[in-house]
Amino acid sequence: AISNLKKHLQTYHMISERMMQNYLDEFCYKLNRRYFGQKLFERLIIASIYPYWCDCG
């Protein structure tokens, strides 16, 4: 994971300390979803509509 993070950060030309948390968040997001494959689109649709059809009251 560390070497993947280093490679991910090398894609940016200028890395600022102020934006570092955003870069790390993006890396974690991509790392956690690397095995979804073809179900990624379906999971995105479900995640986008879930709060609207959930009876959370």
C-alpha positions as CSV (number, residue, x, y, z in Angstrom):
1,A,0.0,0.0,0.0
2,I,2.9,2.4,0.8
3,S,4.5,2.0,-2.6
4,N,1.1,2.4,-4.3
5,L,0.6,5.6,-2.3
6,K,4.0,6.9,-3.4
7,K,3.1,6.2,-7.0
8,H,-0.3,7.9,-6.6
9,L,1.3,11.0,-5.1
10,Q,3.8,11.2,-8.0
11,T,0.9,11.9,-10.4
12,Y,0.4,15.3,-8.9
13,H,2.8,18.0,-10.0
14,M,2.7,20.2,-6.8
15,I,1.6,18.7,-3.5
16,S,0.7,21.2,-0.8
17,E,0.4,20.3,2.9
18,R,-3.0,22.0,2.8
19,M,-4.3,19.5,0.3
20,M,-2.5,16.4,1.6
21,Q,-5.6,15.1,3.4
22,N,-7.6,15.3,0.2
23,Y,-4.9,13.3,-1.7
24,L,-4.8,10.7,1.0
25,D,-8.6,10.5,1.1
26,E,-8.7,9.9,-2.7
27,F,-6.1,7.2,-2.4
28,C,-8.0,5.4,0.4
29,Y,-11.2,5.6,-1.6
30,K,-9.6,4.1,-4.7
31,L,-7.8,1.4,-2.6
32,N,-11.0,0.3,-0.8
33,R,-12.9,0.0,-4.1
34,R,-10.3,-1.8,-6.2
35,Y,-12.1,-5.1,-6.2
36,F,-15.6,-4.0,-7.1
37,G,-14.9,-4.4,-10.8
38,Q,-18.1,-4.6,-12.9
39,K,-20.3,-4.0,-9.9
40,L,-18.9,-0.6,-9.3
41,F,-21.6,1.2,-11.3
42,E,-24.4,-0.7,-9.6
43,R,-23.0,0.1,-6.2
44,L,-22.7,3.7,-7.1
45,I,-26.4,3.8,-8.1
46,I,-27.5,2.0,-4.9
47,A,-25.3,4.4,-2.7
48,S,-26.8,7.4,-4.4
49,I,-30.4,6.5,-3.9
50,Y,-30.2,4.7,-0.6
51,P,-30.9,7.7,1.7
52,Y,-34.1,8.4,-0.3
53,W,-35.7,5.1,0.1
54,C,-34.5,4.3,3.6
55,D,-37.1,4.8,6.3
56,C,-34.7,6.4,8.8
57,G,-37.3,8.0,11.0
